[in-house]
Amino acid sequence: MRWGQLTLVEDDPPKLDVGFWADLWKRCRCDAVCLSAGGVVAYYPTKVPLHHRSRWLGDRDAFGELVRAARAQDMVVWARLDPHAAHEEFYRAHPDWFEHDKDGSVVRHPVMPEMYLTCRFGPYNFEHMPRVVEEVLSLYDVDAIFANRWVEYGSFQICYCASCRRLFRERTSLDLPSQAYSDEPSWKPYTRFYQERIAELWRLWDATCKKTRPGTTFVGNTGGSVLNAMDWKTLAGLADTMDADNQGRGGVSPPWRNGEQAKVLRSVAGGKAIIGIFGINMATAHRWMRSVKAENEQRLWMAEGVANGFRPWWTLFGAEQSDRRWMPVVEEFYGWCHRNEAYLRNTDSLADVGVVYSQQTAHHYGKAERAARVYDHFNGIYHALVESRLPFDLVHDRNLEPERLARYRLLVLPNVACLDDGQCGQLREYVRRGGSLIATLETSLYDEWGVRRPEFGLADLFGVSVRKGRQGPLRNSYMRFEADAAGRRHPLLAGFEGTEQTVNGIWMVDVAATAPSGHPMTLVPPYPDLPMEKVFPTVTRTDIPTVYARELGPSRVVYFPIDIDRVFWEVLHTDHLRILRNAFDWTLGSVKPIEVEGPGLVEVTLWRQERSITAHLVNLSNPMMFKGPLRELLPVGAQRVTIAVPAGARVKAVTLLVSGAPVEHVASAGKITLTVPSVLDREVVAVDLT
């Protein structure tokens, strides 16, 4: 439940104070630890040929000493291996086991050019590293092998070594593509080959673990992103547990990125434990690995992960710590986690909104730069839901079976362009069973390989037919608010009294209606924005809808042929947020598992445990929300919280787990209502049930 990781550096062994780390684990209430064993450098007396033993190891067994200290505290222990690079001696012995560029030259390490990058899919990982795995598990009492940088998972990479060329040709009868995300016939088969090879490596290392020491497992480090090159669904089926390495944020990035990673893993992991790795160091492109993250930045980052289901895992570099400011921060947070462990052992998410994300869309919807724009659509919906205080899960596009979707009353598809016929059928069945749907722009217009369809795969649900496809950019374009024959506006326009229009999206799909639906907004076409004297429309009104709102029995479907989600993420226009929030409210109706009313921007998640419900309130109201690190935590005022109580359950007690402040609640009509006086970084409302 509470993890720590000590990543040793090569000159650590003579300086390693095992007692210091054992004491720190105890103070942090860690019940699990990950320790450097080998790979780039071995921290034990290895006998595997060419496995580089630390030049400073001497007669010590640094790894073994740390393992024994952790076991003395009855901790789970994982052995860390890093196979991504090797030294000159290994390269001279096996030059073809290393990464090569398309010109046939070996690829040197970008930071340490005296070393070489290994080929992740060749004999180094498939022959040499299994020997290391066997040795570690034969010599030491550990529970798992954890591999860092075992593959490149952030994007598809191409190695042109002899092994990769041969293997790809054997499997596809094709040559490797000359570059990633190309239009060459070999590119799409390569993406499948890449994912299959990752899965094969996982299976091999896991089988080696289980054969060498029964009961152990392999866990490969992953990034957790919705754009990840790994096949999440396949790996989730192979893994006994999953982790996401997201050590912090740099540049322009919201703090909910940590929670997002947790949602990604939960979308495929089922009931398996998920672990969130966060760095003690600052996460920047400058790679200050011995830095310490600002105190309040770290607090919020940890809170975000735990609020979304992560088991926290701190990681740092080097046995000597000259900057120890991080220790009290982590000790305090982990101590709180330990005291409230029963309320963090979640058995189920109680969110009734699911956001569908699509790896196949990210990989095959145009070029890589368009994939990045796909993430902007996703980001816009994610942000709008957070700001609307609606708990939500992420849903992998290959996990659309009826039994998985039955928990959700609303699915949102932010430009999920690439869907196969089966996936479209599953979404159609979801709506037939009473589920509601919101979709944007080119959702379902392409098949799973990014090939344009002549018609939307979900045209019957949207009530439209595509005509000319995507149009734009629509500079200085607007949406006019419409009313019905009785002068009434659609609920999507709630809160827009006093105005007849708002800004449009930038891209729009040219569609024609094929079924009755509401058209609350229509297009005002682009008109000049310069010179100032020409800033007036020549066409003030059209019959071209910018939204289609349909009622299909108990289901409601909203289709935006515009990129309202992407533009909201880009410019954060409050009108776009209001429209999206109204769409959420209209499709969900009045029944919600939780409602939180009060000032500020507060993220809400809702969980079930064996004997309780917990609502996490994470305070994101901060001038540094989009660009850390946080300077200070700024409390928000009273939050009125209403939680639906599961049928047949009775409320035994309500507690505020962070502040410890007394709280009274009122029970009525299957709900409880209470007031949280204030939220600094986070508050957790615990509802004990009988």
Number of C-alpha atoms within 10 A of each C-alpha: 20 21 24 23 23 18 17 24 15 17 15 18 22 14 12 18 15 18 12 11 16 18 12 15 23 13 16 24 23 25 19 20 24 26 25 25 29 26 24 19 22 26 29 23 18 19 13 15 10 14 22 20 20 20 12 14 18 14 10 15 17 25 23 19 15 24 25 18 17 25 16 10 14 11 19 19 26 25 25 27 25 20 22 23 24 24 20 12 13 19 19 9 10 12 16 18 24 29 29 23 13 15 8 12 12 22 18 18 17 10 7 11 11 11 19 23 22 29 28 24 23 22 17 21 22 16 11 18 20 20 17 22 25 18 15 25 22 13 12 15 18 24 20 23 26 23 24 18 15 24 25 19 21 15 14 18 16 22 22 23 24 15 18 21 15 15 17 18 13 11 10 13 11 17 18 24 19 15 13 18 19 14 13 13 12 17 20 19 16 22 22 14 16 23 18 16 17 24 17 14 20 20 16 16 24 24 17 21 24 16 14 16 20 12 11 20 22 27 21 24 19 25 22 26 23 22 21 18 24 28 18 23 16 14 20 18 13 17 18 16 18 24 25 23 20 22 23 24 23 17 12 11 14 17 27 24 19 29 21 21 27 30 24 21 32 24 23 21 21 13 12 15 18 23 24 28 27 26 24 25 22 24 21 13 8 8 10 11 15 16 17 19 20 19 20 17 23 26 19 22 23 26 25 28 26 19 26 26 26 29 22 24 25 21 19 20 17 17 20 15 10 9 10 11 14 16 15 13 17 20 18 15 17 23 17 15 22 18 12 14 14 13 23 21 16 21 16 15 20 20 21 21 25 22 24 22 25 25 23 23 27 26 25 23 24 16 14 16 11 15 18 14 15 22 21 21 24 25 20 25 23 22 19 24 21 19 17 23 20 25 25 24 25 23 25 21 23 19 16 20 14 13 9 12 20 15 15 20 22 26 28 24 25 30 29 27 29 30 25 19 14 12 21 20 15 17 22 17 15 24 22 15 14 17 24 27 29 22 25 25 26 24 23 28 25 24 22 21 16 21 14 17 13 12 15 22 24 21 18 12 22 26 20 22 19 20 12 10 17 16 12 12 12 15 16 17 19 22 23 20 19 19 14 11 7 6 8 10 19 18 13 25 19 13 12 15 8 6 9 11 17 17 17 26 26 19 19 23 20 19 18 14 16 13 15 12 18 19 22 22 26 21 24 25 19 19 17 15 14 9 7 8 8 11 12 13 15 12 11 11 13 12 10 17 23 26 22 23 22 22 15 14 10 12 19 22 25 26 22 24 27 26 24 28 28 26 19 23 21 13 10 15 14 11 16 22 22 18 19 23 20 19 23 24 17 18 24 21 11 7 10 17 16 23 18 22 14 15 13 18 18 25 24 25 25 25 23 20 19 13 14 21 27 26 23 23 27 22 25 27 18 18 13 18 18 17 15 22 22 21 13 15 20 16 16 20 14 15 20 15 19 20 22 18 20 14 7 8 13 14 17 11 14 20 18 17 19 16 15 10 11 10 14 12 16 10 15 10 7 13 16 19 17 18 17 22 14 18 22 19 24 22 21 23 22 21 23 19 18 10
